[in-house]
Amino acid sequence: MYFRKLGAAATLAALLAGAAYAKTDIVVGMQLEPPHLDPTSAAAGAIDSVLYSNVFEGLTRFMSDGSVVPGLAESWEISEDGTVYTFKLREGVTFHDGTTMDAEDVKFSLDRARAEDSQNAQKALFADIDTVEAVDPATVRVTLKQPNGSFLFNMAWGDAVIVAPESIDGIKQQPIGTGAFKFSNWVQGDRIEIVKNPDYWGEPAKLDKATFKFISDPTAAFAAVMAEDVHAFAGFPAPENLPQFEADPRFQVLVGSTEGETILSTNNKMPPFDNVKVREALAHAIDRQAIIDGAMFGYGTPIGTHFAPHNPDYVDLTGLSAYDPDLSKKLLAEAGFPDGFTTTLKLPPPSYARRGGEIIAAQLRAVGIQTEITNLEWPQWLEEVFRGKDYGLTIVSHTEPADINIYARPDYYFQYDNPAFQQLMVDLNNTTDPAGRSAILKQAQEMIARDYVNGYLFQLAALSVANAKIKGLWANAPTQATDLTGVYWED
């Protein structure tokens, strides 16, 4: 009897310890694992999903509602002509290795991002910078070549975070930032662990530790959350399971908006997609709602251009590419392809791409376009499609915020080269008046829609499942991030 009582007491103690443990630690599920841990030298959004705000910070930062607020810069002044930004840095900020973050680190980071040999995936964010000066340890002066009304917005991206020259050699495996959490461990193929930064300059994190667990299979993701092995899963990959979680009081389901324009990306320089009639035929062959229903179980908003529907400047242009297979066949015949053609369809891992790809392949087959489907892991996709431009079609969600300006980059992976659009983006940068910027953005949306640059499918919904006692998670995703800085367990 004594031993039975002792065993029960020990079990109770273990349960209480486990409950206490859960109050300060969290396991977050993610479908995709980052290829490395340097957000300033890769296009993979999974890097920001782990590190944005948690480990790395920029001069400014995004909040959950998409607003831009001060980050490492506590304030700034802008010259009357809009070309000089003088940032006042926060004092007492240190990197996770104990070194001081100062103006020289900001200068290094911005100069590195805009350098000729920069590997930054969003190098265009820094294109207007002429000079960066460290005026004193707490002051940075950035002079632009021309006014850029988006500059503070640009500095909030994960690609613009501040890094130290001393840690740059090992950044891909050992990231050292200034955030509320410090990188702790990476077991490749399994998890990344971060721990609370006790020396954080701002409001300290409420969690002591967070583990990002990589679960690529939707069925396994469902099982892990249901078993409570995972406490929250951002970007839950099995939307068909959400009703089960909604009916279970142990869980909460967060449905929000993202900046993720999901597109049937088209290689504009590869024949026959260099013919606008072929691209238009492609657009009319696609039944958006069937893709949303079949791949996303109804979660998603149809789009007709590369712009988020929740943005006040969004224009609904879905009518320009309405589902019309007969028109699609007619346009193909006019373009010289009465019997259709064959092309590649290279799909990255997310379920919206893999599931959506099968549906789109069937829709295209119905108008005579045959697709050779290849499923790629992210490193392969980045190498073959994004960098190598070796593809006909692919499906991907562009989760970067307000990124219509990528269409002004002829060397971008879908290779759209339109000087008129490029001039629009120059005009946008030079315009600070809100009404003027709005008019330009609407014109830009219509231009790429009428050029049928890509097949515009839907705006990706932000779908997350979490333990009902977890508070502070972002419902919306104004940038690709799992910001844990304000997350805590409710008593």
Backbone torsions as a table, in degrees:
resi	resn	phi	psi	omega
1	MET	NA	-41.1	179.2
2	TYR	-56.7	-45.8	-177.2
3	PHE	-68.1	-32.6	178.1
4	ARG	-67.8	-42.0	178.5
5	LYS	-64.3	-41.6	179.4
6	LEU	-62.7	-40.7	179.5
7	GLY	-63.6	-42.0	179.4
8	ALA	-64.3	-41.3	178.7
9	ALA	-63.4	-40.7	179.8
10	ALA	-65.1	-39.9	179.3
11	THR	-63.9	-43.6	178.7
12	LEU	-61.6	-42.5	179.1
13	ALA	-61.8	-40.5	-180.0
14	ALA	-65.4	-40.2	179.4
15	LEU	-65.1	-42.2	178.4
16	LEU	-64.0	-40.5	178.0
17	ALA	-63.5	-39.8	179.0
18	GLY	-64.2	-39.5	178.7
19	ALA	-63.8	-41.5	178.6
20	ALA	-65.0	-38.7	179.9
21	TYR	-60.8	-42.4	-176.4
22	ALA	-67.5	-22.0	-177.4
23	LYS	-71.1	-22.8	-175.4
24	THR	-121.2	-2.3	179.5
25	ASP	-123.5	151.4	179.1
26	ILE	-142.2	143.8	173.1
27	VAL	-112.9	119.8	-177.3
28	VAL	-109.9	125.2	177.4
29	GLY	-83.5	141.5	174.7
30	MET	-138.7	143.6	-179.8
31	GLN	-78.1	-34.3	-172.8
32	LEU	-112.6	138.4	175.6
33	GLU	-95.4	137.6	178.1
34	PRO	-63.6	146.9	175.4
35	PRO	-71.7	-30.4	172.6
36	HIS	-160.7	-171.2	-170.1
37	LEU	-120.6	29.5	176.3
38	ASP	-110.9	101.3	-178.5
39	PRO	-68.9	-10.7	-177.3
40	THR	-95.3	8.6	-179.7
41	SER	-146.0	34.2	177.1
42	ALA	-161.7	155.3	179.8
43	ALA	-92.1	-3.4	-174.7
44	ALA	-71.9	116.2	-179.4
45	GLY	-66.3	-19.9	180.0
46	ALA	-61.9	-26.4	178.3
47	ILE	-64.7	-49.1	178.2
48	ASP	-64.9	-32.5	-179.4
49	SER	-57.3	-33.2	179.5
50	VAL	-90.8	-43.7	-164.1
51	LEU	-101.3	-24.1	-174.8
52	TYR	-59.9	125.8	-179.9
53	SER	71.3	-37.3	179.5
54	ASN	-65.2	-53.2	-175.7
55	VAL	-109.6	-43.3	-177.6
56	PHE	-109.5	147.0	177.6
57	GLU	-135.5	156.0	177.8
58	GLY	-114.4	-175.9	176.6
59	LEU	-61.6	-38.8	174.7
60	THR	-125.7	172.2	179.8
61	ARG	-150.8	158.5	175.9
62	PHE	-87.7	143.4	169.5
63	MET	-99.4	174.6	-174.5
64	SER	-63.8	-25.4	178.9
65	ASP	-88.7	5.2	178.8
66	GLY	90.1	-5.4	178.9
67	SER	-70.8	155.7	179.2
68	VAL	-106.8	126.2	-177.3
69	VAL	-128.7	167.1	177.8
70	PRO	-59.5	143.6	175.4
71	GLY	-117.3	-111.1	175.8
72	LEU	-71.1	-19.1	171.5
73	ALA	-93.2	120.8	-179.1
74	GLU	-80.8	-21.9	178.4
75	SER	-163.2	171.1	177.8
76	TRP	-157.7	157.7	174.1
77	GLU	-122.5	143.1	-179.0
78	ILE	-119.4	132.1	-179.6
79	SER	-65.4	160.2	-177.0
80	GLU	-59.5	-33.0	-179.0
81	ASP	-87.5	2.4	174.9
82	GLY	74.9	16.4	-176.1
83	THR	-110.2	-10.6	-178.5
84	VAL	-122.9	121.0	177.0
85	TYR	-111.5	121.1	178.3
86	THR	-109.8	110.2	-176.1
87	PHE	-95.5	131.9	171.5
88	LYS	-97.8	115.4	-176.4
89	LEU	-81.9	152.5	174.9
90	ARG	-67.3	146.4	179.1
91	GLU	-95.7	152.9	177.4
92	GLY	79.6	16.7	179.1
93	VAL	-89.0	130.6	176.8
94	THR	-125.5	151.7	171.8
95	PHE	-74.8	167.6	-176.4
96	HIS	-67.5	-14.6	176.0
97	ASP	-90.9	5.0	176.8
98	GLY	94.1	-8.5	-179.6
99	THR	-79.3	154.7	-177.3
100	THR	-77.6	138.2	171.8
101	MET	-91.7	121.1	-179.3
102	ASP	-141.3	-170.8	-174.6
103	ALA	-59.7	-32.9	179.4
104	GLU	-64.5	-33.8	177.7
105	ASP	-69.5	-37.9	176.6
106	VAL	-64.7	-45.4	178.2
107	LYS	-59.5	-45.6	179.2
108	PHE	-59.2	-46.1	-176.1
109	SER	-63.8	-46.3	-178.6
110	LEU	-70.6	-39.9	178.0
111	ASP	-65.6	-39.3	178.3
112	ARG	-64.9	-41.4	-177.8
113	ALA	-65.7	-32.1	-175.7
114	ARG	-101.5	2.9	-178.1
115	ALA	-64.2	156.5	-178.4
116	GLU	-58.1	-37.0	-178.8
117	ASP	-95.4	16.3	-178.2
118	SER	-61.9	140.1	175.0
119	GLN	-99.1	11.0	-178.7
120	ASN	-62.6	127.6	-176.5
121	ALA	-70.8	-18.8	-179.9
122	GLN	-120.3	49.2	-176.0
123	LYS	-58.0	-26.6	-179.4
124	ALA	-63.1	-22.3	178.3
125	LEU	-60.5	-26.4	-172.9
126	PHE	-108.9	4.6	-171.7
127	ALA	-63.4	-28.9	-177.2
128	ASP	-85.3	-4.0	179.8
129	ILE	-73.5	127.8	177.3
130	ASP	-95.3	-52.3	179.3
131	THR	-142.9	152.8	173.0
132	VAL	-126.5	124.0	-178.1
133	GLU	-121.6	134.8	171.2
134	ALA	-89.9	95.3	-175.2
135	VAL	-65.8	-46.6	172.5
136	ASP	-153.5	175.9	-175.4
137	PRO	-55.1	-26.4	-176.2
138	ALA	-109.7	7.8	-175.5
139	THR	-134.1	131.0	178.0
140	VAL	-125.9	131.6	176.7
141	ARG	-112.0	120.7	178.3
142	VAL	-111.4	120.5	178.7
143	THR	-105.9	127.7	-179.7
144	LEU	-96.4	154.7	177.2
145	LYS	-70.4	-27.4	-179.2
146	GLN	-157.2	161.9	179.1
147	PRO	-60.3	144.8	177.3
148	ASN	-140.3	103.9	-176.3
149	GLY	-67.0	-10.4	-179.0
150	SER	-103.6	8.9	-169.5
151	PHE	-61.9	-46.3	179.9
152	LEU	-65.3	-35.2	175.1
153	PHE	-63.3	-45.0	-179.7
154	ASN	-60.5	-37.1	-177.2
155	MET	-72.0	-9.1	178.4
156	ALA	-88.0	-9.9	-178.6
157	TRP	-67.1	155.4	175.2
158	GLY	-63.2	-24.7	179.0
159	ASP	-73.3	-10.2	-176.2
160	ALA	-112.1	19.1	-179.5
161	VAL	-69.2	159.2	-176.2
162	ILE	-92.5	127.3	179.9
163	VAL	-124.7	162.6	-178.6
164	ALA	-104.4	140.9	179.2
165	PRO	-60.2	-30.2	-177.0
166	GLU	-67.3	-24.4	-175.3
167	SER	-108.0	3.7	-170.2
168	ILE	-69.7	-30.6	-177.7
169	ASP	-63.6	-32.9	-177.5
170	GLY	-107.6	13.9	-170.3
171	ILE	-63.1	-29.9	-176.0
172	LYS	-70.5	-22.7	179.1
173	GLN	-114.4	-23.7	-175.3
174	GLN	-135.6	75.4	-176.3
175	PRO	-70.3	133.2	179.7
176	ILE	-125.2	110.4	-178.7
177	GLY	-120.7	-154.2	-178.7
178	THR	-120.9	4.0	-168.5
179	GLY	-73.9	179.5	-176.6
180	ALA	-71.3	-12.3	175.3
181	PHE	-125.1	150.4	175.3
182	LYS	-109.9	143.2	173.8
183	PHE	-64.6	136.6	-178.8
184	SER	-117.3	-48.3	-171.3
185	ASN	-160.9	146.6	175.1
186	TRP	-133.5	110.8	172.5
187	VAL	-98.5	98.4	-171.6
188	GLN	-59.8	136.6	-176.8
189	GLY	87.5	-4.6	-175.3
190	ASP	-133.9	-61.7	-171.5
191	ARG	-160.0	160.4	169.4
192	ILE	-124.9	136.1	-179.1
193	GLU	-117.0	137.2	173.6
194	ILE	-127.9	151.8	-177.6
195	VAL	-128.3	159.3	-178.8
196	LYS	-60.5	136.2	176.5
197	ASN	-90.0	107.1	-176.4
198	PRO	-69.0	-14.9	-176.7
199	ASP	-107.3	22.1	-176.7
200	TYR	-63.5	139.5	-175.9
201	TRP	-70.8	-27.8	-175.1
202	GLY	-105.1	-153.9	178.2
203	GLU	-64.9	124.4	-175.7
204	PRO	-67.1	153.0	176.0
205	ALA	-65.3	147.9	177.9
206	LYS	-85.0	-22.9	177.8
207	LEU	-88.4	145.5	174.9
208	ASP	-87.4	-28.4	-175.5
209	LYS	-154.8	145.3	174.3
210	ALA	-135.4	136.6	177.4
211	THR	-117.9	125.0	174.5
212	PHE	-95.9	114.0	-175.7
213	LYS	-103.6	126.3	-175.3
214	PHE	-93.6	117.8	-178.6
215	ILE	-132.2	101.2	-173.8
216	SER	-80.3	-29.7	-174.9
217	ASP	-83.4	125.8	-178.2
218	PRO	-59.8	-36.8	179.7
219	THR	-65.7	-42.0	177.8
220	ALA	-66.6	-34.5	177.9
221	ALA	-63.5	-44.2	178.3
222	PHE	-60.4	-46.8	-178.3
223	ALA	-63.2	-40.1	-177.7
224	ALA	-66.6	-40.3	179.0
225	VAL	-71.2	-43.2	-178.1
226	MET	-62.3	-35.9	178.6
227	ALA	-80.6	-4.0	-178.4
228	GLU	63.2	24.9	169.8
229	ASP	-74.0	-27.0	174.8
230	VAL	-116.0	130.3	-175.2
231	HIS	-87.6	-26.3	178.8
232	ALA	-151.5	145.4	178.1
233	PHE	-133.5	106.1	179.5
234	ALA	-84.1	134.8	-176.4
235	GLY	68.5	48.5	-175.4
236	PHE	-58.3	126.5	-168.5
237	PRO	-86.5	0.9	-177.7
238	ALA	-125.8	75.4	-175.8
239	PRO	-60.3	-21.8	179.1
240	GLU	-64.9	-19.3	-179.3
241	ASN	-91.1	-7.6	-174.7
242	LEU	-59.9	-38.3	177.8
243	PRO	-58.4	-33.6	178.5
244	GLN	-65.7	-40.0	178.0
245	PHE	-69.3	-38.1	180.0
246	GLU	-63.2	-29.5	-178.7
247	ALA	-86.4	-4.3	-176.7
248	ASP	-106.9	116.8	-175.8
249	PRO	-64.2	-11.1	178.3
250	ARG	-72.0	-18.1	-169.7
251	PHE	-123.3	161.4	169.5
252	GLN	-125.2	143.2	177.1
253	VAL	-114.0	123.8	179.5
254	LEU	-106.7	120.9	177.9
255	VAL	-118.0	111.6	-179.1
256	GLY	-131.6	-168.4	179.8
257	SER	-105.9	156.9	176.2
258	THR	-126.8	174.4	171.7
259	GLU	-92.6	14.1	-171.5
260	GLY	-86.2	92.9	171.8
261	GLU	-75.1	113.3	-179.8
262	THR	-90.8	121.5	-172.0
263	ILE	-129.5	152.7	165.3
264	LEU	-88.6	89.3	-174.1
265	SER	-68.9	137.3	-170.5
266	THR	-125.0	131.0	-179.6
267	ASN	-77.8	97.6	-171.7
268	ASN	-67.0	-15.7	179.4
269	LYS	-99.8	-6.7	-178.6
270	MET	-93.4	121.8	174.9
271	PRO	-58.9	142.7	2.8
272	PRO	-91.3	9.0	-175.5
273	PHE	-75.8	-3.0	172.8
274	ASP	-77.3	-3.6	177.3
275	ASN	-100.9	119.2	-175.4
276	VAL	-62.1	-29.0	178.8
277	LYS	-67.2	-35.5	177.4
278	VAL	-67.0	-41.7	178.9
279	ARG	-64.8	-37.9	177.6
280	GLU	-66.6	-40.1	177.3
281	ALA	-61.1	-40.7	178.3
282	LEU	-59.2	-45.1	-177.3
283	ALA	-63.1	-40.4	-177.8
284	HIS	-77.5	-11.2	177.8
285	ALA	-83.3	-9.5	-172.1
286	ILE	-98.8	126.8	173.3
287	ASP	-98.5	97.7	-175.4
288	ARG	-57.4	-46.5	-174.6
289	GLN	-64.5	-34.6	177.6
290	ALA	-64.5	-35.3	178.0
291	ILE	-70.3	-44.8	179.2
292	ILE	-61.1	-43.9	-178.5
293	ASP	-70.5	-42.0	-174.4
294	GLY	-79.5	-37.5	-176.6
295	ALA	-95.8	-30.3	-173.7
296	MET	-119.9	6.7	178.1
297	PHE	52.5	41.4	174.6
298	GLY	90.9	-8.5	-179.8
299	TYR	-87.7	115.3	-179.8
300	GLY	146.3	150.0	-179.1
301	THR	-114.7	124.1	179.7
302	PRO	-58.4	140.7	176.6
303	ILE	-130.1	152.8	178.7
304	GLY	-119.4	7.7	178.7
305	THR	-160.1	176.8	-175.4
306	HIS	-91.7	74.6	-177.6
307	PHE	-160.4	143.6	-175.4
308	ALA	-77.4	129.6	-179.3
309	PRO	-61.1	-24.5	179.4
310	HIS	-78.9	-8.5	178.0
311	ASN	-75.9	133.9	-177.8
312	PRO	-61.0	-18.8	179.9
313	ASP	-93.6	4.9	-178.8
314	TYR	-65.1	139.7	174.7
315	VAL	-116.9	128.2	178.7
316	ASP	-79.3	104.5	-178.0
317	LEU	-114.2	19.8	-178.3
318	THR	-61.3	-26.2	179.3
319	GLY	-63.3	-26.1	179.6
320	LEU	-69.2	-21.0	-179.0
321	SER	-131.2	42.7	-179.8
322	ALA	-64.2	150.4	179.9
323	TYR	-64.0	116.3	-177.7
324	ASP	-155.0	82.4	-175.9
325	PRO	-61.2	-31.5	178.3
326	ASP	-66.1	-42.7	176.3
327	LEU	-63.8	-38.0	178.7
328	SER	-58.8	-47.1	179.2
329	LYS	-63.4	-39.1	179.1
330	LYS	-63.0	-45.0	180.0
331	LEU	-65.4	-37.9	177.7
332	LEU	-63.0	-41.8	178.8
333	ALA	-64.5	-42.4	179.1
334	GLU	-64.0	-29.6	-180.0
335	ALA	-84.2	-1.9	178.4
336	GLY	97.1	15.6	-179.4
337	PHE	-127.5	61.9	-178.4
338	PRO	-62.7	-25.8	178.9
339	ASP	-102.4	11.8	179.9
340	GLY	77.7	-160.7	-179.0
341	PHE	-162.6	176.2	178.7
342	THR	-118.6	139.7	178.4
343	THR	-145.0	174.6	178.9
344	THR	-94.3	148.4	173.8
345	LEU	-130.7	101.5	-174.9
346	LYS	-101.0	121.4	-170.2
347	LEU	-113.1	126.9	173.8
348	PRO	-75.9	177.5	-171.0
349	PRO	-69.6	-30.2	-172.7
350	PRO	-54.2	147.4	-176.2
351	SER	-64.3	-30.0	177.0
352	TYR	-60.8	-32.5	-179.2
353	ALA	-80.7	-48.3	-177.6
354	ARG	-65.9	-47.5	179.6
355	ARG	-70.2	-44.7	179.6
356	GLY	-63.6	-33.8	-179.2
357	GLY	-62.1	-40.7	179.1
358	GLU	-64.7	-40.4	179.9
359	ILE	-67.5	-45.7	-179.6
360	ILE	-64.5	-39.1	178.6
361	ALA	-58.4	-40.9	179.0
362	ALA	-67.8	-39.5	179.1
363	GLN	-65.5	-41.5	179.5
364	LEU	-68.6	-37.1	179.2
365	ARG	-59.8	-33.6	-177.8
366	ALA	-66.2	-21.3	178.0
367	VAL	-107.0	4.6	175.7
368	GLY	103.6	0.8	179.2
369	ILE	-94.3	115.1	179.3
370	GLN	-93.0	140.1	179.4
371	THR	-121.7	137.8	173.2
372	GLU	-98.4	105.0	-174.1
373	ILE	-83.5	131.8	172.9
374	THR	-127.5	124.7	175.5
375	ASN	-90.0	123.0	-176.8
376	LEU	-116.7	146.2	168.0
377	GLU	-79.7	164.3	-173.6
378	TRP	-57.3	-45.4	179.4
379	PRO	-59.1	-37.7	177.7
380	GLN	-67.5	-42.8	-179.6
381	TRP	-62.3	-43.9	179.4
382	LEU	-61.9	-39.0	-178.0
383	GLU	-74.2	-48.5	-174.4
384	GLU	-79.6	-46.7	-172.6
385	VAL	-91.2	-59.4	-172.7
386	PHE	-68.0	-47.0	-179.2
387	ARG	-90.9	-42.5	-174.1
388	GLY	-82.9	-18.3	-179.3
389	LYS	55.6	29.6	-178.4
390	ASP	-98.4	78.2	-179.1
391	TYR	-167.8	160.2	171.0
392	GLY	-98.7	-53.9	179.8
393	LEU	-133.8	152.4	171.8
394	THR	-152.4	165.3	176.4
395	ILE	-122.0	127.6	-179.8
396	VAL	-154.3	150.4	176.5
397	SER	-102.6	120.9	180.0
398	HIS	-87.1	98.4	-172.7
399	THR	-88.9	0.0	178.4
400	GLU	-69.9	143.5	-175.9
401	PRO	-73.6	135.1	172.8
402	ALA	43.9	55.8	-170.7
403	ASP	-105.3	31.4	178.2
404	ILE	-61.1	-20.0	-179.3
405	ASN	-67.1	-11.6	176.6
406	ILE	-64.1	-20.7	179.4
407	TYR	-74.5	-7.4	176.1
408	ALA	-92.4	7.0	-177.7
409	ARG	-111.8	98.4	-176.1
410	PRO	-59.6	-24.3	-179.3
411	ASP	-90.6	2.9	177.3
412	TYR	-67.0	161.3	-164.0
413	TYR	-62.6	-27.6	177.0
414	PHE	-89.8	-0.3	163.9
415	GLN	55.9	49.3	175.3
416	TYR	-90.7	123.9	-175.7
417	ASP	-126.7	96.0	-178.2
418	ASN	-131.2	103.6	-179.0
419	PRO	-55.2	-33.4	-179.6
420	ALA	-65.3	-39.7	177.8
421	PHE	-69.6	-39.6	178.7
422	GLN	-60.0	-38.4	178.1
423	GLN	-67.8	-35.5	176.8
424	LEU	-58.8	-41.1	-179.3
425	MET	-70.2	-32.4	173.4
426	VAL	-63.5	-45.0	179.3
427	ASP	-62.6	-38.6	179.4
428	LEU	-62.3	-45.1	178.9
429	ASN	-61.7	-32.5	-177.0
430	ASN	-86.2	-1.8	-176.0
431	THR	-109.0	125.1	178.1
432	THR	-106.8	-19.8	179.2
433	ASP	-65.7	123.5	-177.1
434	PRO	-55.6	-41.7	-179.3
435	ALA	-66.4	-40.0	178.2
436	GLY	-65.4	-41.5	178.5
437	ARG	-64.6	-40.6	179.3
438	SER	-60.9	-43.1	-179.5
439	ALA	-63.7	-41.2	179.6
440	ILE	-65.9	-42.5	-179.7
441	LEU	-63.1	-38.1	178.0
442	LYS	-67.4	-39.3	177.2
443	GLN	-64.7	-40.2	-179.9
444	ALA	-64.4	-42.6	178.6
445	GLN	-59.0	-43.7	-178.2
446	GLU	-69.0	-35.9	-178.4
447	MET	-62.5	-47.1	-178.1
448	ILE	-73.6	-27.2	176.8
449	ALA	-68.3	-40.9	-179.4
450	ARG	-76.7	-19.8	173.7
451	ASP	-87.8	-5.2	178.4
452	TYR	48.0	46.3	-176.1
453	VAL	-57.1	-45.5	178.8
454	ASN	-135.2	167.1	171.7
455	GLY	-85.3	112.2	-176.4
456	TYR	-87.9	118.8	-170.3
457	LEU	-101.2	-74.4	-176.9
458	PHE	-159.2	158.6	173.6
459	GLN	-84.6	122.6	-176.6
460	LEU	-64.7	131.0	175.5
461	ALA	-80.3	148.5	174.4
462	ALA	-88.3	108.3	-176.6
463	LEU	-114.5	116.0	179.5
464	SER	-131.3	145.6	174.4
465	VAL	-122.6	137.9	-178.9
466	ALA	-149.8	160.5	170.4
467	ASN	-56.5	137.7	-175.2
468	ALA	-63.0	-18.7	-177.5
469	LYS	-89.5	-3.9	-179.7
470	ILE	-86.6	130.9	-179.7
471	LYS	-121.0	155.6	173.4
472	GLY	93.8	1.6	177.8
473	LEU	-72.9	146.9	174.3
474	TRP	-72.8	130.8	171.0
475	ALA	-82.7	-43.4	178.6
476	ASN	-91.4	163.2	179.5
477	ALA	-128.6	79.9	179.5
478	PRO	-67.4	-17.9	169.5
479	THR	-148.5	165.1	-178.4
480	GLN	-77.5	102.3	-175.7
481	ALA	-158.1	150.4	169.2
482	THR	-119.2	78.9	-173.9
483	ASP	-73.1	112.1	-178.3
484	LEU	-102.7	6.0	-173.1
485	THR	-65.0	-24.0	179.1
486	GLY	-115.5	15.0	-175.6
487	VAL	-88.1	141.1	178.3
488	TYR	-154.7	165.3	175.1
489	TRP	-93.6	132.1	177.1
490	GLU	-77.4	138.4	178.6
491	ASP	-66.9	NA	NA
